[in-house]
Amino acid sequence: MAVIETTRPAPFGAISAFRFVSFVERAVEAFRAYWVAVQTRDQLARLSPRQLADIGLADATYSRLDLDEIARSLAANRR
């Protein structure tokens, strides 16, 4: 009885191409999250203290200095 090999190794360069594409996708996603965080921070910075209080961001636990951290957190949770 003959043994037939049914699996073949990946074509030359396929793994490197896959890793490169994965790297690019991760880089694009990281830039997108950064850009959303920048836009969110800018929009939050334009709000008055009363508007920030209306959305729950201007009480004793938050200050205007926390807007960067809040924007990064919102961008990370966007996925």
The first five atom37 places (N, CA, C, CB, O) and aatype in JSON, in Angstrom:
{
  "aatype": [12, 0, 19, 9, 6, 16, 16, 1, 14, 0, 14, 13, 7, 0, 9, 15, 0, 13, 1, 13, 19, 15, 13, 19, 6, 1, 0, 19, 6, 0, 13, 1, 0, 18, 17, 19, 0, 19, 5, 16, 1, 3, 5, 10, 0, 1, 10, 15, 14, 1, 5, 10, 0, 3, 9, 7, 10, 0, 3, 0, 16, 18, 15, 1, 10, 3, 10, 3, 6, 9, 0, 1, 15, 10, 0, 0, 2, 1, 1],
  "atom_mask": [
    [1, 1, 1, 1, 1],
    [1, 1, 1, 1, 1],
    [1, 1, 1, 1, 1],
    [1, 1, 1, 1, 1],
    [1, 1, 1, 1, 1],
    [1, 1, 1, 1, 1],
    [1, 1, 1, 1, 1],
    [1, 1, 1, 1, 1],
    [1, 1, 1, 1, 1],
    [1, 1, 1, 1, 1],
    [1, 1, 1, 1, 1],
    [1, 1, 1, 1, 1],
    [1, 1, 1, 0, 1],
    [1, 1, 1, 1, 1],
    [1, 1, 1, 1, 1],
    [1, 1, 1, 1, 1],
    [1, 1, 1, 1, 1],
    [1, 1, 1, 1, 1],
    [1, 1, 1, 1, 1],
    [1, 1, 1, 1, 1],
    [1, 1, 1, 1, 1],
    [1, 1, 1, 1, 1],
    [1, 1, 1, 1, 1],
    [1, 1, 1, 1, 1],
    [1, 1, 1, 1, 1],
    [1, 1, 1, 1, 1],
    [1, 1, 1, 1, 1],
    [1, 1, 1, 1, 1],
    [1, 1, 1, 1, 1],
    [1, 1, 1, 1, 1],
    [1, 1, 1, 1, 1],
    [1, 1, 1, 1, 1],
    [1, 1, 1, 1, 1],
    [1, 1, 1, 1, 1],
    [1, 1, 1, 1, 1],
    [1, 1, 1, 1, 1],
    [1, 1, 1, 1, 1],
    [1, 1, 1, 1, 1],
    [1, 1, 1, 1, 1],
    [1, 1, 1, 1, 1],
    [1, 1, 1, 1, 1],
    [1, 1, 1, 1, 1],
    [1, 1, 1, 1, 1],
    [1, 1, 1, 1, 1],
    [1, 1, 1, 1, 1],
    [1, 1, 1, 1, 1],
    [1, 1, 1, 1, 1],
    [1, 1, 1, 1, 1],
    [1, 1, 1, 1, 1],
    [1, 1, 1, 1, 1],
    [1, 1, 1, 1, 1],
    [1, 1, 1, 1, 1],
    [1, 1, 1, 1, 1],
    [1, 1, 1, 1, 1],
    [1, 1, 1, 1, 1],
    [1, 1, 1, 0, 1],
    [1, 1, 1, 1, 1],
    [1, 1, 1, 1, 1],
    [1, 1, 1, 1, 1],
    [1, 1, 1, 1, 1],
    [1, 1, 1, 1, 1],
    [1, 1, 1, 1, 1],
    [1, 1, 1, 1, 1],
    [1, 1, 1, 1, 1],
    [1, 1, 1, 1, 1],
    [1, 1, 1, 1, 1],
    [1, 1, 1, 1, 1],
    [1, 1, 1, 1, 1],
    [1, 1, 1, 1, 1],
    [1, 1, 1, 1, 1],
    [1, 1, 1, 1, 1],
    [1, 1, 1, 1, 1],
    [1, 1, 1, 1, 1],
    [1, 1, 1, 1, 1],
    [1, 1, 1, 1, 1],
    [1, 1, 1, 1, 1],
    [1, 1, 1, 1, 1],
    [1, 1, 1, 1, 1],
    [1, 1, 1, 1, 1]
  ],
  "atom_positions": [
    [[0.84, -1.17, 0.0], [0.0, 0.0, 0.0], [0.9, 1.24, 0.0], [-0.96, -0.01, 1.22], [1.84, 1.32, 0.79]],
    [[0.62, 2.17, -0.84], [1.42, 3.38, -0.98], [0.93, 4.46, -0.01], [1.36, 3.9, -2.42], [-0.25, 4.56, 0.3]],
    [[1.88, 5.23, 0.44], [1.54, 6.34, 1.33], [1.52, 7.61, 0.5], [2.57, 6.46, 2.53], [2.47, 7.94, -0.2]],
    [[0.42, 8.31, 0.59], [0.27, 9.55, -0.16], [0.25, 10.72, 0.82], [-1.03, 9.54, -1.03], [-0.55, 10.75, 1.76]],
    [[1.13, 11.64, 0.6], [1.17, 12.81, 1.46], [0.13, 13.81, 0.98], [2.59, 13.45, 1.46], [0.17, 14.27, -0.16]],
    [[-0.81, 14.14, 1.86], [-1.9, 15.03, 1.47], [-1.67, 16.47, 1.9], [-3.21, 14.54, 2.05], [-2.41, 17.36, 1.48]],
    [[-0.68, 16.73, 2.71], [-0.39, 18.1, 3.11], [0.91, 18.55, 2.46], [-0.29, 18.22, 4.66], [1.84, 17.77, 2.26]],
    [[0.93, 19.82, 2.12], [2.12, 20.38, 1.51], [2.59, 21.56, 2.35], [1.84, 20.83, 0.04], [1.79, 22.19, 3.03]],
    [[3.86, 21.85, 2.32], [4.33, 23.03, 3.05], [3.81, 24.3, 2.37], [5.89, 23.05, 3.13], [3.47, 24.3, 1.18]],
    [[3.75, 25.36, 3.13], [3.31, 26.64, 2.58], [4.26, 27.07, 1.46], [3.22, 27.73, 3.68], [5.46, 26.79, 1.53]],
    [[3.73, 27.74, 0.45], [4.58, 28.23, -0.63], [5.66, 29.18, -0.1], [3.74, 28.93, -1.7], [5.47, 29.85, 0.92]],
    [[6.77, 29.23, -0.8], [7.88, 30.07, -0.4], [7.43, 31.52, -0.24], [9.03, 29.97, -1.42], [6.87, 32.11, -1.17]],
    [[7.67, 32.08, 0.92], [7.35, 33.49, 1.17], [5.95, 33.73, 1.7], [0.0, 0.0, 0.0], [5.62, 34.86, 2.06]],
    [[5.11, 32.7, 1.77], [3.73, 32.9, 2.21], [3.67, 33.33, 3.67], [2.91, 31.63, 2.0], [2.87, 34.19, 4.04]],
    [[4.5, 32.74, 4.49], [4.48, 33.08, 5.91], [5.0, 34.51, 6.12], [5.33, 32.07, 6.72], [4.45, 35.26, 6.92]],
    [[6.03, 34.87, 5.4], [6.55, 36.24, 5.5], [5.52, 37.25, 5.02], [7.86, 36.38, 4.69], [5.36, 38.31, 5.62]],
    [[4.83, 36.92, 3.94], [3.8, 37.82, 3.43], [2.66, 37.95, 4.44], [3.25, 37.3, 2.08], [2.14, 39.05, 4.66]],
    [[2.28, 36.84, 5.06], [1.22, 36.88, 6.07], [1.64, 37.74, 7.25], [0.88, 35.45, 6.54], [0.84, 38.55, 7.74]],
    [[2.87, 37.59, 7.71], [3.34, 38.39, 8.84], [3.4, 39.87, 8.49], [4.72, 37.91, 9.28], [3.06, 40.72, 9.32]],
    [[3.81, 40.18, 7.27], [3.86, 41.58, 6.84], [2.46, 42.18, 6.8], [4.53, 41.69, 5.47], [2.24, 43.29, 7.28]],
    [[1.51, 41.45, 6.22], [0.13, 41.94, 6.13], [-0.45, 42.11, 7.53], [-0.74, 40.96, 5.3], [-1.14, 43.1, 7.8]],
    [[-0.18, 41.17, 8.43], [-0.66, 41.29, 9.8], [-0.07, 42.51, 10.49], [-0.33, 40.02, 10.6], [-0.76, 43.22, 11.22]],
    [[1.21, 42.75, 10.26], [1.87, 43.92, 10.84], [1.22, 45.21, 10.34], [3.36, 43.91, 10.5], [0.95, 46.12, 11.13]],
    [[0.97, 45.28, 9.05], [0.35, 46.48, 8.47], [-1.05, 46.67, 9.04], [0.29, 46.37, 6.91], [-1.44, 47.79, 9.38]],
    [[-1.82, 45.59, 9.16], [-3.17, 45.7, 9.71], [-3.13, 46.21, 11.15], [-3.88, 44.35, 9.65], [-3.94, 47.05, 11.53]],
    [[-2.2, 45.69, 11.96], [-2.08, 46.15, 13.35], [-1.66, 47.61, 13.4], [-1.07, 45.28, 14.12], [-2.15, 48.37, 14.24]],
    [[-0.76, 48.02, 12.51], [-0.31, 49.41, 12.48], [-1.46, 50.34, 12.09], [0.86, 49.58, 11.5], [-1.62, 51.41, 12.68]],
    [[-2.25, 49.94, 11.11], [-3.4, 50.76, 10.68], [-4.41, 50.86, 11.82], [-4.07, 50.16, 9.42], [-4.94, 51.94, 12.07]],
    [[-4.68, 49.77, 12.5], [-5.63, 49.78, 13.61], [-5.12, 50.66, 14.76], [-5.89, 48.35, 14.12], [-5.91, 51.38, 15.38]],
    [[-3.83, 50.61, 15.04], [-3.26, 51.45, 16.09], [-3.36, 52.93, 15.72], [-1.78, 51.07, 16.35], [-3.68, 53.76, 16.57]],
    [[-3.08, 53.25, 14.46], [-3.2, 54.64, 14.02], [-4.66, 55.1, 14.07], [-2.65, 54.81, 12.59], [-4.94, 56.23, 14.47]],
    [[-5.57, 54.24, 13.68], [-6.99, 54.58, 13.72], [-7.43, 54.86, 15.16], [-7.84, 53.43, 13.1], [-8.16, 55.82, 15.41]],
    [[-7.0, 54.03, 16.11], [-7.34, 54.25, 17.51], [-6.74, 55.57, 18.01], [-6.86, 53.08, 18.38], [-7.39, 56.31, 18.75]],
    [[-5.51, 55.85, 17.61], [-4.87, 57.11, 17.98], [-5.65, 58.29, 17.43], [-3.42, 57.15, 17.47], [-5.9, 59.26, 18.14]],
    [[-6.04, 58.2, 16.16], [-6.75, 59.31, 15.52], [-8.12, 59.54, 16.17], [-6.92, 59.03, 14.02], [-8.53, 60.68, 16.36]],
    [[-8.82, 58.46, 16.5], [-10.1, 58.59, 17.19], [-9.9, 59.24, 18.55], [-10.8, 57.21, 17.33], [-10.69, 60.08, 18.96]],
    [[-8.84, 58.86, 19.26], [-8.55, 59.45, 20.57], [-8.26, 60.94, 20.43], [-7.37, 58.74, 21.23], [-8.72, 61.73, 21.26]],
    [[-7.52, 61.33, 19.41], [-7.21, 62.76, 19.2], [-8.49, 63.53, 18.91], [-6.2, 62.94, 18.04], [-8.71, 64.6, 19.47]],
    [[-9.33, 63.0, 18.04], [-10.58, 63.68, 17.71], [-11.51, 63.76, 18.92], [-11.29, 62.95, 16.56], [-12.15, 64.79, 19.14]],
    [[-11.58, 62.7, 19.7], [-12.42, 62.69, 20.9], [-11.92, 63.72, 21.91], [-12.45, 61.28, 21.53], [-12.7, 64.46, 22.49]],
    [[-10.59, 63.75, 22.11], [-10.02, 64.72, 23.04], [-10.33, 66.15, 22.59], [-8.5, 64.52, 23.15], [-10.69, 67.0, 23.41]],
    [[-10.19, 66.41, 21.3], [-10.47, 67.76, 20.78], [-11.93, 68.14, 21.0], [-10.13, 67.85, 19.29], [-12.23, 69.27, 21.39]],
    [[-12.84, 67.2, 20.75], [-14.26, 67.48, 20.93], [-14.58, 67.7, 22.42], [-15.1, 66.33, 20.37], [-15.36, 68.59, 22.76]],
    [[-14.0, 66.88, 23.29], [-14.24, 67.06, 24.73], [-13.65, 68.37, 25.22], [-13.65, 65.88, 25.52], [-14.23, 69.01, 26.11]],
    [[-12.54, 68.78, 24.68], [-11.91, 70.04, 25.1], [-12.75, 71.25, 24.72], [-10.52, 70.16, 24.48], [-12.66, 72.29, 25.36]],
    [[-13.56, 71.12, 23.69], [-14.42, 72.23, 23.25], [-15.66, 72.39, 24.12], [-14.84, 72.01, 21.81], [-16.33, 73.43, 24.07]],
    [[-15.97, 71.39, 24.92], [-17.18, 71.45, 25.74], [-16.95, 72.33, 26.96], [-17.62, 70.06, 26.17], [-15.84, 72.41, 27.5]],
    [[-18.02, 72.99, 27.4], [-17.96, 73.81, 28.61], [-18.02, 72.9, 29.83], [-19.11, 74.86, 28.64], [-18.39, 71.73, 29.72]],
    [[-17.65, 73.42, 30.99], [-17.73, 72.6, 32.21], [-19.14, 72.08, 32.47], [-17.26, 73.41, 33.41], [-19.32, 70.97, 32.97]],
    [[-20.13, 72.87, 32.13], [-21.52, 72.42, 32.33], [-21.85, 71.26, 31.38], [-22.5, 73.59, 32.11], [-22.5, 70.3, 31.79]],
    [[-21.42, 71.35, 30.14], [-21.66, 70.25, 29.2], [-20.93, 68.98, 29.63], [-21.22, 70.66, 27.78], [-21.46, 67.88, 29.52]],
    [[-19.71, 69.14, 30.13], [-18.97, 67.98, 30.64], [-19.69, 67.37, 31.84], [-17.53, 68.37, 31.02], [-19.72, 66.15, 31.99]],
    [[-20.27, 68.22, 32.69], [-21.02, 67.7, 33.84], [-22.26, 66.95, 33.36], [-21.42, 68.85, 34.79], [-22.65, 65.95, 33.97]],
    [[-22.89, 67.43, 32.3], [-24.08, 66.76, 31.78], [-23.79, 65.34, 31.31], [-24.67, 67.58, 30.63], [-24.64, 64.46, 31.41]],
    [[-22.58, 65.11, 30.78], [-22.25, 63.76, 30.33], [-21.46, 62.99, 31.37], [-21.47, 63.82, 29.02], [-20.97, 61.89, 31.11]],
    [[-21.33, 63.57, 32.57], [-20.72, 62.86, 33.68], [-19.21, 62.92, 33.72], [0.0, 0.0, 0.0], [-18.58, 62.05, 34.34]],
    [[-18.61, 63.91, 33.09], [-17.15, 63.99, 33.07], [-16.59, 65.18, 33.82], [-16.67, 64.04, 31.65], [-15.38, 65.42, 33.77]],
    [[-17.41, 65.93, 34.51], [-16.9, 67.11, 35.22], [-17.38, 67.09, 36.66], [-17.35, 68.41, 34.52], [-18.1, 67.98, 37.1]],
    [[-16.97, 66.08, 37.38], [-17.26, 66.07, 38.81], [-15.94, 66.02, 39.56], [-18.18, 64.86, 39.19], [-14.9, 66.35, 39.0]],
    [[-15.97, 65.62, 40.8], [-14.75, 65.64, 41.62], [-13.71, 64.63, 41.14], [-15.1, 65.36, 43.06], [-12.53, 64.78, 41.45]],
    [[-14.14, 63.61, 40.4], [-13.18, 62.57, 40.0], [-12.48, 62.89, 38.68], [-13.89, 61.24, 39.88], [-11.45, 62.3, 38.38]],
    [[-13.01, 63.81, 37.9], [-12.41, 64.13, 36.6], [-12.02, 65.6, 36.56], [-13.38, 63.8, 35.45], [-12.62, 66.44, 37.24]],
    [[-11.02, 65.89, 35.78], [-10.66, 67.28, 35.52], [-10.33, 67.39, 34.04], [-9.45, 67.74, 36.42], [-10.3, 66.39, 33.32]],
    [[-10.09, 68.59, 33.59], [-9.74, 68.78, 32.18], [-8.44, 68.08, 31.82], [-9.63, 70.27, 31.87], [-8.22, 67.74, 30.66]],
    [[-7.57, 67.87, 32.8], [-6.31, 67.19, 32.53], [-6.51, 65.71, 32.21], [-5.38, 67.33, 33.72], [-5.64, 65.09, 31.61]],
    [[-7.64, 65.15, 32.6], [-7.93, 63.74, 32.35], [-8.52, 63.49, 30.97], [-8.87, 63.23, 33.4], [-8.77, 62.33, 30.62]],
    [[-8.74, 64.52, 30.18], [-9.39, 64.34, 28.88], [-8.59, 63.43, 27.96], [-9.6, 65.69, 28.21], [-9.17, 62.65, 27.21]],
    [[-7.25, 63.52, 27.99], [-6.43, 62.63, 27.16], [-6.67, 61.17, 27.53], [-4.94, 62.98, 27.31], [-6.85, 60.32, 26.67]],
    [[-6.65, 60.9, 28.83], [-6.85, 59.53, 29.29], [-8.26, 59.03, 28.96], [-6.6, 59.44, 30.81], [-8.43, 57.87, 28.56]],
    [[-9.24, 59.89, 29.13], [-10.63, 59.51, 28.8], [-10.75, 59.22, 27.31], [-11.62, 60.62, 29.22], [-11.38, 58.24, 26.91]],
    [[-10.16, 60.07, 26.49], [-10.24, 59.88, 25.03], [-9.57, 58.59, 24.62], [-9.6, 61.07, 24.3], [-10.1, 57.86, 23.78]],
    [[-8.39, 58.28, 25.19], [-7.71, 57.02, 24.87], [-8.54, 55.82, 25.29], [-6.34, 56.97, 25.54], [-8.61, 54.82, 24.57]],
    [[-9.16, 55.92, 26.45], [-9.98, 54.82, 26.94], [-11.19, 54.6, 26.03], [-10.44, 55.1, 28.36], [-11.52, 53.45, 25.72]],
    [[-11.83, 55.67, 25.61], [-12.99, 55.54, 24.72], [-12.58, 54.98, 23.37], [-13.68, 56.9, 24.54], [-13.3, 54.17, 22.79]],
    [[-11.44, 55.39, 22.86], [-10.96, 54.88, 21.57], [-10.62, 53.4, 21.67], [-9.74, 55.68, 21.1], [-10.88, 52.64, 20.74]],
    [[-10.04, 52.99, 22.79], [-9.68, 51.56, 22.96], [-10.92, 50.7, 23.09], [-8.77, 51.38, 24.2], [-10.93, 49.56, 22.63]],
    [[-11.97, 51.23, 23.72], [-13.2, 50.46, 23.91], [-14.08, 50.45, 22.68], [-13.98, 51.0, 25.08], [-15.11, 49.78, 22.65]],
    [[-13.69, 51.2, 21.66], [-14.5, 51.34, 20.44], [-14.58, 50.04, 19.64], [-13.93, 52.45, 19.56], [-15.55, 49.81, 18.92]],
    [[-13.57, 49.2, 19.77], [-13.52, 47.97, 18.99], [-14.7, 47.15, 19.23], [-12.3, 47.18, 19.29], [-14.83, 46.07, 18.66]]
  ]
}
